[in-house]
Amino acid sequence: MRQTDALIVALLIAPAAAAQQPLSAIEWLDGPASVSVAAPRVEPLGLPPQASGVETPDVAVMALDEARSDSVGLLPSTVTGLPVGLWQASSETAIVALLERLSPEPLPAIQALYYTLLLAEAESPADAGTDGRFLKARVAALATYGATDPALALIERAGPATPALFDTWLNLALLAGTETDACEALAERPALSDSYGARVFCIARTGDWQTAALIYETAVGLTLLSTTEEALLAQFLDPEMVESAVALAPPSGITPLLFRLYEAVGQPLPTQGLPRAYASADLRPSSGLKARLEAAERLAHTGALPPNRLLGLYTERTPAASGGVWDRARIIQSFDQAMTRENPGPIAEILPEAWQAMRDQGLAIVFAELYGAALADIPLPPWAQALAFRIGLLSSAYESTAEAAQPLDDTDAFLVGLARGAPPSALADTPLKQAISRAFAASSAPADHAALLQGGKLGQAILSAGLQLDRAGLRGFDDITSALSTLRAVGLEETARRAALELLILESGA
C-alpha cells in the first residue's frame, strides 16, 4: 500500500495548497512554520521472522497524559506508526548523545525521519530523571534545524513553568516573538530562572517598570549582568537613552534575549550569520522581502518551512533588484508561470536553469515537491523529460513517476526499480548502486543494529541508522548498506527508498 509522504505538522495544521496557486490563494502564508516529516512506519513487508526483533519488550506502560513531561509529542502513534515504547528500553544518556550528534544537514529523507522521531509521542527512557534532559535534547535538535514553532509547542505541552524547563521555554518564545506568557510566569515566580537579565526584561514586559529598574540596579551592583546585557537593558528601560547611546557591536555568543533587546532598542541584528533558529524572526511581515526570502530559503533547506510558503514568497512581487535571492525569485516566477499555463516550450527552456538555481541552494527537494508530479503530465522533449523524470523521483510522487516512466538506459531502469523497492542487481554497475542493491535484497537488519532491535531499542536503532547514513557520504558503501537495510527492516521502507534515490540523483548525479 502506498504511503503518504511529507505529513505536515505545526502548531496549526496548514491546509494544502496547489503548487501553482498565486500568492493570494495561499492564505496561510504568514502562519506558523510547519515541518515535513517522514511517511508512517509500517510493518516490515515480506521479511522473515527475525525482523520481528523491532518489537519492544514487556515494560511498564503509563498513559501519555500521566507520563513525565519528557514524553510529550505532537505526532501520535496513529500518525507515525511508532510505538509509545520507542525510547523506553534505551538509556537517556545514549539517546541524548545521539541527538547531539545529528548532522546539521542530513539527506532530506533522513531529515524528515528525524523530525518524526523528535516530535513523536513516546515514553521517555526508563532511567530519565526529572530535569527534562531528554525533552530539552529533542527541542535543541529541532531548534538547530530552525523548527522553532514545533519546538515551542513541545515545550509548552510539557508544562514549562518549572525551573528545569523555563529557560528553554523563554528562549524559544523570544525567538518566536510570543514571550508574553513566559514573562508573566517569571514575573510571578522569579525563582523559575537564575537569569537576572531575563527577570528585568520580563518584569518590564508585564508593565512593572519600577520593579524592573530596581532589579536592574541590584544586578548591576552585584555584577550579575554581562556588559552587553547591562547596556541594552539600560536603553530598554529608559528609551531616552537610545538616541545618545553608542551602537553596540554584538557579542560573539548571541542569545535570544540579546537578540530581542537589540531589536527593542532599534538595532536589529541580521540573522544570516546567526544559528538557523533565528531565521524565523525574519519571516514576520515587518521584515523586508529580501530578508524574508533569505530566511525562508534557510528554513526550507532543512524542511522547517513548507515548500508552498517559500513559493509564495518567491512570487509575492516582481524582484526589486538582481543577484542572489532576487535572481532565484525571478527564475521561479518565470517557471511557475510557464507551469501554470502548461506550456511545454517555455517549461523545457526554463527548467534546467530553475532546477540548477534551486539545487545550488540545497532546495532540490523543495523544487521537486512543488513541481515533480505536475512535470510528469507535460509533453516535454526527450532531453527535458530526462531531467523531469529525476525531479519526479525526488518528490513524494516518486512511485507514480516510476510507474509512468519509459527508461532510456540502464541507469533509468535501476532508478525505476529502486523507486518500486526492487533495484535490479544486474544493473548495479557502480559501487554505490551495488551497496543500495544489497540493502534492498537484505531480509533483516545487519548485526550492528540487530542487537539494539533485539533489546527493544527501536528509537535508538533508527537514530543510529540515520547517523550512519549521514556519515557514509558516497564512499562508505558498507555503512550505506547497513543503514538502508535497518530502515527497511523496521518498516521505514519509504524513507529507505527516498534516501537511496537522493544519494543517487543528488549526491552522485545519476
C-alpha positions as CSV (number, residue, x, y, z in Angstrom):
1,M,0.0,0.0,0.0
2,R,1.4,3.4,-1.0
3,Q,2.2,5.7,1.9
4,T,1.6,9.4,2.1
5,D,4.9,11.2,2.4
6,A,5.7,14.6,3.9
7,L,3.0,14.8,6.5
8,I,2.8,18.3,7.8
9,V,2.9,19.1,11.5
10,A,2.7,22.5,13.1
11,L,1.1,24.4,15.9
12,L,-1.7,24.8,13.4
13,I,-2.0,22.3,10.5
14,A,-1.8,24.2,7.3
15,P,-4.3,23.4,4.6
16,A,-2.8,22.0,1.4
17,A,-2.2,24.5,-1.5
18,A,-1.6,23.6,-5.1
19,A,1.9,24.3,-6.3
20,Q,0.8,26.7,-9.0
21,Q,-1.6,28.8,-6.8
22,P,-0.9,32.5,-6.8
23,L,0.1,34.2,-3.5
24,S,-3.4,35.5,-2.9
25,A,-4.7,31.9,-2.7
26,I,-2.2,30.9,-0.1
27,E,-4.0,32.3,3.0
28,W,-1.7,30.6,5.5
29,L,1.5,32.3,4.2
30,D,2.1,34.2,7.4
31,G,1.1,31.3,9.7
32,P,3.4,29.3,11.9
33,A,6.2,27.4,10.2
34,S,5.4,23.6,9.8
35,V,7.9,20.8,9.1
36,S,7.8,17.9,6.7
37,V,8.0,14.5,8.5
38,A,8.6,11.0,7.2
39,A,5.9,8.6,6.0
40,P,4.4,6.5,8.7
41,R,6.2,3.4,9.7
42,V,4.6,0.2,8.5
43,E,5.0,-3.4,9.4
44,P,8.0,-4.9,7.5
45,L,6.9,-6.3,4.2
46,G,7.9,-9.8,3.2
47,L,10.6,-10.1,5.8
48,P,11.4,-13.3,7.7
49,P,10.6,-13.7,11.4
50,Q,14.0,-12.3,12.6
51,A,12.9,-8.8,11.7
52,S,10.3,-9.0,14.4
53,G,13.0,-8.0,16.9
54,V,11.9,-4.5,16.4
55,E,9.0,-5.1,18.8
56,T,9.5,-3.6,22.2
57,P,9.8,-5.9,25.3
58,D,7.2,-6.1,28.0
59,V,7.6,-2.9,30.0
60,A,5.6,-0.9,32.5
61,V,3.4,1.5,30.4
62,M,1.6,4.5,31.6
63,A,-0.9,6.7,29.7
64,L,0.9,9.6,28.0
65,D,-1.2,12.2,29.8
66,E,0.1,10.6,33.1
67,A,3.7,10.3,31.9
68,R,6.7,12.5,32.6
69,S,6.9,15.8,30.7
70,D,9.7,14.2,28.6
71,S,7.1,12.0,26.9
72,V,5.1,14.8,25.2
73,G,4.9,14.9,21.4
74,L,3.0,16.4,18.6
75,L,2.6,13.3,16.5
76,P,0.7,10.3,18.0
77,S,1.5,6.7,17.2
78,T,-1.5,6.6,14.8
79,V,0.3,9.1,12.6
80,T,3.9,7.9,12.9
81,G,3.4,4.2,13.2
82,L,5.9,4.2,16.0
83,P,5.2,2.5,19.4
84,V,5.0,4.6,22.6
85,G,7.8,2.4,23.9
86,L,10.1,3.8,21.2
87,W,12.7,5.1,23.7
88,Q,12.0,3.4,26.9
89,A,14.4,0.5,26.7
90,S,17.4,2.8,25.9
91,S,19.3,4.9,28.4
92,E,18.7,8.6,28.5
93,T,22.5,9.2,28.1
94,A,22.7,7.1,25.0
95,I,19.7,8.9,23.3
96,V,20.9,12.4,24.2
97,A,24.3,11.6,22.9
98,L,22.9,10.5,19.5
99,L,20.6,13.6,19.4
100,E,23.6,15.8,20.0
101,R,25.5,14.2,17.1
102,L,22.7,14.7,14.4
103,S,24.1,16.1,11.2
104,P,23.1,19.7,10.7
105,E,22.3,18.9,7.0
106,P,21.3,15.3,6.6
107,L,19.7,13.9,3.4
108,P,16.2,15.3,3.1
109,A,14.6,11.9,3.7
110,I,16.6,11.4,6.9
111,Q,15.9,15.0,7.9
112,A,12.1,14.2,7.7
113,L,12.7,11.0,9.7
114,Y,14.5,13.0,12.4
115,Y,11.5,15.3,12.7
116,T,9.2,12.3,13.1
117,L,11.4,10.9,15.9
118,L,11.7,14.3,17.6
119,L,8.0,15.1,17.5
120,A,6.6,11.6,18.3
121,E,4.5,11.0,21.3
122,A,6.5,8.3,23.2
123,E,7.6,7.5,26.7
124,S,11.0,8.8,27.7
125,P,13.8,6.4,28.5
126,A,13.1,4.4,31.7
127,D,16.0,6.0,33.5
128,A,15.2,9.6,32.6
129,G,15.3,12.0,35.5
130,T,13.0,14.9,36.4
131,D,15.3,17.5,34.9
132,G,13.8,17.4,31.4
133,R,17.1,16.4,29.8
134,F,15.6,14.2,27.2
135,L,12.9,16.7,26.2
136,K,15.4,19.5,26.1
137,A,17.7,17.5,23.8
138,R,14.8,17.0,21.4
139,V,13.9,20.6,21.5
140,A,17.6,21.6,20.9
141,A,17.8,19.4,17.9
142,L,14.6,20.9,16.4
143,A,15.9,24.4,17.0
144,T,19.2,23.5,15.3
145,Y,17.1,22.8,12.2
146,G,15.2,26.0,12.6
147,A,11.9,24.3,13.6
148,T,11.2,26.9,16.3
149,D,7.4,26.6,16.3
150,P,7.2,22.8,16.8
151,A,10.0,23.1,19.4
152,L,8.0,25.7,21.3
153,A,4.8,23.6,21.0
154,L,6.6,20.7,22.5
155,I,8.0,22.6,25.5
156,E,4.6,24.3,26.1
157,R,2.8,21.0,26.1
158,A,5.2,19.7,28.8
159,G,4.2,22.4,31.3
160,P,7.3,24.6,31.1
161,A,6.7,26.8,34.1
162,T,9.3,24.8,36.1
163,P,13.0,25.7,36.9
164,A,14.1,22.7,34.7
165,L,12.3,23.9,31.6
166,F,11.7,27.6,31.9
167,D,14.8,29.0,30.3
168,T,14.3,26.8,27.3
169,W,10.7,28.0,27.1
170,L,11.6,31.6,27.3
171,N,14.4,31.3,24.7
172,L,12.1,29.7,22.2
173,A,9.3,32.2,22.9
174,L,11.7,35.1,22.4
175,L,12.7,33.7,19.0
176,A,9.1,33.3,18.1
177,G,8.1,36.7,19.5
178,T,5.5,35.1,21.8
179,E,7.1,35.6,25.2
180,T,4.1,37.2,27.0
181,D,3.1,34.0,28.8
182,A,6.6,33.1,29.8
183,C,7.3,36.6,31.0
184,E,4.1,36.7,33.1
185,A,5.1,33.3,34.6
186,L,8.6,34.6,35.5
187,A,7.2,37.9,37.0
188,E,5.0,35.8,39.3
189,R,7.7,33.3,40.1
190,P,11.2,34.8,39.9
191,A,12.8,31.6,41.0
192,L,12.0,30.0,37.7
193,S,15.2,31.4,36.2
194,D,18.6,32.4,37.5
195,S,19.0,35.0,34.7
196,Y,18.7,38.5,36.1
197,G,18.6,39.8,32.5
198,A,15.5,37.7,31.9
199,R,13.9,38.9,35.1
200,V,14.4,42.5,34.2
201,F,13.2,42.1,30.7
202,C,10.1,40.1,31.6
203,I,9.0,42.2,34.6
204,A,9.3,45.3,32.3
205,R,7.3,43.4,29.6
206,T,4.5,42.9,32.1
207,G,4.4,46.7,32.7
208,D,6.1,46.9,36.1
209,W,8.9,49.2,35.0
210,Q,9.7,50.4,38.6
211,T,10.4,46.9,39.9
212,A,12.3,46.0,36.7
213,A,14.5,49.1,37.3
214,L,15.1,48.2,40.9
215,I,16.2,44.6,40.0
216,Y,18.4,46.0,37.2
217,E,20.2,48.4,39.6
218,T,20.7,45.5,42.1
219,A,22.0,43.2,39.3
220,V,24.4,45.9,38.1
221,G,25.7,46.5,41.6
222,L,26.4,42.8,42.1
223,T,27.9,42.4,38.5
224,L,25.3,39.8,37.6
225,L,24.8,41.1,34.1
226,S,27.2,40.9,31.1
227,T,28.5,44.2,29.7
228,T,26.2,43.9,26.7
229,E,23.1,43.0,28.8
230,E,23.7,45.9,31.1
231,A,24.0,48.4,28.3
232,L,21.0,47.1,26.3
233,L,18.7,46.7,29.4
234,A,19.6,50.3,30.4
235,Q,18.3,51.5,27.0
236,F,15.3,49.1,27.1
237,L,14.3,50.5,30.5
238,D,14.9,54.2,29.5
239,P,14.2,54.7,25.8
240,E,15.5,58.3,26.0
241,M,19.0,56.8,26.3
242,V,18.7,55.2,22.9
243,E,19.3,58.4,20.9
244,S,22.5,59.2,22.8
245,A,23.8,55.7,23.2
246,V,26.7,54.4,21.1
247,A,25.7,51.4,18.9
248,L,26.9,48.2,20.5
249,A,28.7,45.6,18.5
250,P,27.0,42.2,19.0
251,P,29.0,39.8,21.2
252,S,30.3,36.5,19.7
253,G,27.8,34.5,21.7
254,I,24.4,35.9,20.9
255,T,21.3,34.7,22.9
256,P,17.6,35.0,22.2
257,L,17.3,37.7,24.9
258,L,20.2,39.8,23.5
259,F,18.7,39.4,20.0
260,R,15.4,40.8,21.2
261,L,17.0,43.5,23.2
262,Y,19.0,44.7,20.2
263,E,15.7,44.8,18.2
264,A,13.9,46.6,21.1
265,V,16.5,49.5,21.2
266,G,16.4,49.9,17.4
267,Q,19.5,48.0,16.4
268,P,18.0,44.7,14.9
269,L,20.7,42.2,14.1
270,P,20.8,40.4,10.7
271,T,20.0,36.7,11.1
272,Q,22.2,35.4,8.2
273,G,25.2,34.9,10.4
274,L,23.2,33.5,13.4
275,P,22.1,29.9,14.1
276,R,19.2,28.8,11.9
277,A,16.6,29.1,14.7
278,Y,16.9,32.9,14.5
279,A,15.8,32.9,10.8
280,S,12.2,32.6,11.8
281,A,12.3,36.2,13.2
282,D,12.8,37.4,9.6
283,L,9.6,35.8,8.4
284,R,7.5,38.4,10.1
285,P,5.5,40.8,7.9
286,S,7.6,43.7,9.3
287,S,10.7,42.3,7.7
288,G,11.7,43.3,4.1
289,L,11.0,40.8,1.3
290,K,14.7,40.1,0.8
291,A,15.2,39.2,4.5
292,R,12.0,37.1,4.4
293,L,13.2,35.3,1.2
294,E,16.6,34.5,2.6
295,A,15.2,33.3,5.9
296,A,12.6,31.2,4.1
297,E,15.3,29.5,2.0
298,R,17.4,28.7,5.1
299,L,14.4,27.1,6.8
300,A,13.1,25.3,3.7
301,H,16.6,23.8,3.2
302,T,16.1,21.8,6.4
303,G,12.4,21.0,5.9
304,A,11.4,23.5,8.6
305,L,9.3,25.5,6.1
306,P,6.7,24.1,3.7
307,P,7.6,24.4,0.0
308,N,4.4,26.3,-0.8
309,R,5.3,29.0,1.7
310,L,8.7,29.6,0.0
311,L,6.9,29.6,-3.4
312,G,4.5,32.2,-2.0
313,L,7.4,34.5,-1.1
314,Y,9.2,33.9,-4.4
315,T,6.1,35.0,-6.3
316,E,4.9,37.8,-3.9
317,R,6.0,40.6,-6.2
318,T,8.4,41.5,-9.0
319,P,12.0,41.3,-7.8
320,A,13.3,44.7,-6.7
321,A,16.9,44.1,-7.7
322,S,19.2,41.5,-9.3
323,G,21.7,38.9,-7.9
324,G,21.4,36.2,-5.3
325,V,17.9,35.6,-4.0
326,W,16.3,38.1,-6.4
327,D,17.6,36.1,-9.4
328,R,16.1,32.9,-7.9
329,A,12.8,34.6,-7.3
330,R,12.8,35.8,-10.9
331,I,13.6,32.4,-12.3
332,I,11.0,30.7,-10.2
333,Q,8.3,33.2,-11.1
334,S,9.0,32.6,-14.8
335,F,9.0,28.8,-14.4
336,D,5.8,28.9,-12.2
337,Q,4.0,31.0,-14.8
338,A,5.0,28.5,-17.5
339,M,3.8,25.6,-15.4
340,T,0.5,27.4,-14.7
341,R,0.0,27.7,-18.5
342,E,1.2,24.2,-19.1
343,N,3.2,25.4,-22.0
344,P,5.8,22.7,-22.9
345,G,8.2,25.0,-24.8
346,P,8.8,27.6,-22.1
347,I,8.8,24.9,-19.4
348,A,11.6,22.9,-21.2
349,E,13.6,26.1,-21.8
350,I,13.5,27.4,-18.2
351,L,13.6,24.0,-16.4
352,P,17.4,23.4,-16.4
353,E,18.1,26.9,-15.0
354,A,15.3,26.8,-12.4
355,W,16.4,23.4,-11.3
356,Q,20.1,24.3,-11.0
357,A,19.3,27.6,-9.1
358,M,17.3,25.6,-6.5
359,R,19.7,22.7,-6.3
360,D,22.7,25.1,-5.7
361,Q,20.8,26.4,-2.6
362,G,20.1,22.9,-1.3
363,L,16.5,23.3,-2.3
364,A,16.2,20.5,-4.8
365,I,13.6,18.6,-2.8
366,V,11.6,21.8,-2.3
367,F,11.5,22.2,-6.1
368,A,10.7,18.5,-6.6
369,E,7.7,18.7,-4.2
370,L,6.4,21.8,-5.9
371,Y,6.7,20.6,-9.5
372,G,7.7,16.9,-9.7
373,A,4.2,15.4,-10.0
374,A,3.0,18.1,-12.4
375,L,6.0,17.8,-14.7
376,A,5.1,14.2,-15.4
377,D,1.9,15.4,-17.2
378,I,3.8,17.8,-19.5
379,P,4.8,16.5,-23.0
380,L,8.4,17.7,-22.9
381,P,11.2,17.0,-25.4
382,P,13.3,14.0,-24.6
383,W,16.2,15.9,-23.1
384,A,13.9,17.8,-20.7
385,Q,12.0,14.6,-19.9
386,A,15.1,13.0,-18.5
387,L,15.5,15.8,-16.0
388,A,11.8,15.9,-15.2
389,F,11.9,12.2,-14.6
390,R,14.6,12.6,-11.9
391,I,12.9,15.6,-10.3
392,G,9.7,13.5,-10.1
393,L,11.7,10.6,-8.4
394,L,12.8,13.1,-5.7
395,S,9.2,14.1,-4.9
396,S,6.6,12.3,-2.9
397,A,5.2,11.2,-6.2
398,Y,8.2,9.1,-6.9
399,E,6.2,5.8,-7.2
400,S,3.8,7.2,-9.8
401,T,6.7,8.8,-11.6
402,A,8.4,5.4,-11.8
403,E,5.3,3.6,-13.0
404,A,4.8,6.1,-15.9
405,A,8.5,6.1,-16.9
406,Q,9.9,4.6,-20.0
407,P,13.6,4.0,-19.1
408,L,16.1,5.2,-21.7
409,D,19.1,3.4,-20.3
410,D,20.3,1.1,-17.5
411,T,20.6,3.9,-15.0
412,D,17.0,4.9,-15.6
413,A,15.9,1.3,-15.2
414,F,17.8,1.0,-12.0
415,L,16.2,4.2,-10.6
416,V,12.7,2.9,-11.6
417,G,13.4,-0.4,-9.8
418,L,14.6,1.4,-6.7
419,A,11.5,3.6,-6.6
420,R,9.5,0.4,-6.6
421,G,11.6,-1.1,-3.9
422,A,13.4,-3.7,-6.0
423,P,16.5,-2.2,-7.7
424,P,17.8,-4.8,-10.2
425,S,21.2,-6.0,-9.1
426,A,22.2,-6.9,-12.6
427,L,22.2,-3.2,-13.4
428,A,24.2,-2.1,-10.4
429,D,27.3,-1.0,-12.3
430,T,28.8,1.3,-9.6
431,P,29.8,0.6,-6.0
432,L,27.1,2.9,-4.8
433,K,24.4,1.1,-6.8
434,Q,25.7,-2.2,-5.5
435,A,25.6,-1.0,-1.9
436,I,22.0,0.1,-2.4
437,S,21.1,-3.1,-4.2
438,R,22.5,-5.2,-1.3
439,A,20.4,-3.2,1.2
440,F,17.1,-3.9,-0.8
441,A,18.0,-7.5,-1.1
442,A,18.6,-7.9,2.7
443,S,15.9,-9.7,4.7
444,S,16.9,-8.4,8.1
445,A,18.8,-5.7,9.9
446,P,22.6,-6.0,10.0
447,A,24.5,-7.1,13.0
448,D,25.5,-3.6,14.1
449,H,21.8,-2.7,14.7
450,A,20.3,-6.1,15.3
451,A,21.4,-6.1,19.0
452,L,19.6,-2.8,19.6
453,L,16.4,-4.1,17.9
454,Q,16.5,-7.4,19.9
455,G,16.7,-5.3,23.1
456,G,13.6,-3.3,22.1
457,K,15.7,-0.1,21.5
458,L,13.8,0.8,18.3
459,G,14.3,4.6,18.5
460,Q,18.0,4.2,19.2
461,A,18.4,1.8,16.3
462,I,16.6,4.2,13.9
463,L,18.7,7.2,15.1
464,S,21.9,5.1,14.7
465,A,20.9,4.1,11.2
466,G,20.2,7.8,10.3
467,L,23.6,8.9,11.7
468,Q,25.3,6.0,9.9
469,L,23.9,7.2,6.6
470,D,24.8,10.8,7.4
471,R,28.5,9.8,8.0
472,A,28.7,7.4,5.0
473,G,28.9,10.0,2.3
474,L,29.3,8.5,-1.2
475,R,32.1,6.1,-0.3
476,G,31.0,4.4,2.9
477,F,29.4,1.6,1.0
478,D,29.1,-0.8,3.9
479,D,27.5,1.9,6.0
480,I,25.1,2.7,3.3
481,T,24.0,-0.9,3.0
482,S,23.8,-1.3,6.8
483,A,21.7,1.9,7.3
484,L,19.3,1.3,4.5
485,S,18.8,-2.3,5.5
486,T,17.9,-1.3,9.0
487,L,15.4,1.3,7.9
488,R,13.7,-1.3,5.7
489,A,13.8,-3.9,8.5
490,V,11.9,-1.7,10.9
491,G,9.2,-0.8,8.4
492,L,10.6,2.6,7.2
493,E,10.5,1.4,3.6
494,E,9.6,4.8,2.0
495,T,12.4,6.6,3.9
496,A,14.9,4.0,2.7
497,R,13.8,4.3,-0.9
498,R,13.8,8.1,-0.9
499,A,17.2,8.3,0.9
500,A,18.7,5.9,-1.7
501,L,17.2,8.0,-4.6
502,E,18.6,11.1,-3.1
503,L,22.0,9.5,-2.8
504,L,22.0,8.5,-6.4
505,I,20.4,11.6,-8.0
506,L,21.5,14.5,-5.8
507,E,24.8,13.2,-4.5
508,S,26.2,11.1,-7.3
509,G,24.5,12.7,-10.3
510,A,22.8,9.5,-11.6
